[in-house]
Amino acid sequence: MFGATTVLIVIVGVFILSGIKILNEYERGVIFRLGRCVGQKGPGIIFVIPMIDRMVRVSLRTVVFDVPPQDVITKDNISIKVNAVIYFRVVDPRKSVIDVEDFLYATSQLSQTTLRSVLGQAELDELLSSRDKINDHLQTILDQHTEPWGVKVSKVEVKNIDLPKEMQRAMAKQAEAEREKRAKIIGAEAELMASEKLTEAAAVIATQPIALQLRYLQTLSEIAVENNSTTIFPVPVDFLNSIFNNRKQN
């Protein structure tokens, strides 16, 4: 009698212990009782009825999925390779288990097809210059499609856009031509400003002849300081005449 009781106690103890589950803070357990979902439990210690209940663990942590390079033909018929990274997490464990067979695989496949579809509707210049806008558009579309699965897509980032070598050379030539154009425009603007200042200086000298003579003397002084050599400097006739006239008056 004592032996049978001990065996019974051991069986009951093993039965109870087998039904005790421990879930981490970032985990939830979706409970199925005889095939019917009865809710979710966790985190911490929970109890499921052995052989009657079945628990499916679901992680609530953010998943970082690296979308492999996709061949995309843009709206302006340019073939490129694009890869991206997607951040998503489960917000409803029950839906992620019941409404989709494998939410990780489903989200990854959806992200690849959506990436090709969205980027194929944009031109290359838009992809290169408005990447933030493209990222937001991708995130909105993916989040709408994954919401019924209990999955929240929080962020999408297009990582690399690989262009054909011919296109890279064409873009390099275009950038070089653009830089040359800007340099010529800046040079022309500088010439215009210099001509305007010279015109103003000429107008001042025309009204004040003595200013021209002072400018000659200043230039001669600068040459003498910089070059330690004999310098032949033409002196204006008007300047000599003014000197002679001053002597005659004296």
C-alpha positions, 0 to 999 in steps of 0.5 A: 500500500505504501509503495503504491502511494509513493508511486502515485505521489511521484507520478503526480509530482512529475505531472505537475512539474512537467506543466510548469513553464518559465517565460522570460520578460520578452516572451509570451506563451500562446496556449492551445487546449485540445487544439483551441486557443485559450489565450496567452500567458507570461512572463514568469512562471506559468502552468499548462496542463500536460497532454492537454495544453500546448504552448507556443513561445513567441518573442516580443523583441525587435527582429532585424532582417537584412533583405538580400540584394534585389534586382530592380528596374527603375521607372526610367529603365535602369537596372540596379541592385538594392538591399535594405534592412527591416526592423519589426516585432510582434505586438500581438502573439496570438495573431502571429501564431494563428493568422500566419504559419511563420510570421518571420518567413512571411515578413521576409518574403513580403519585404523583398517583393515590396522593395522591388515593387516600390523602387520600380515605380521611382526614377533613379534620381529620386532613389538617390536624392529622396531615400528618406521618403522611399524608406517611409513609404516602404515602412507604411506599406509593410506595416499595413500588410503585416498588421493582420499578423500581429507584427509591427514594422517600425523602420525600413532603411535602404542600405545600398544601391548598386549601379551598373558601371556604365551608369557610374561613368555617365554620372561621374561625367555629369558631375564633372560637367556640373562642377566645370559649369559652376566654376565658369559661372563663379569666374564670370561673376568675379570678372563682372565684379572686378570690372565694376570696381575698375569702372568705379576707380576709373571714374574717380581717377578721371575727376581727380588727376592727382589720384593717378599720380599717387597711384604711380608712386605707390606702385613704384614703392611696392616694386622697390620693396619686393624686388631688390633691383633697378626698376625702370618706371615710366613717369607720366608727362602730366606729373613732370609738367606739374613739377616744372610748373612748381619750380618756375613759380618758385 
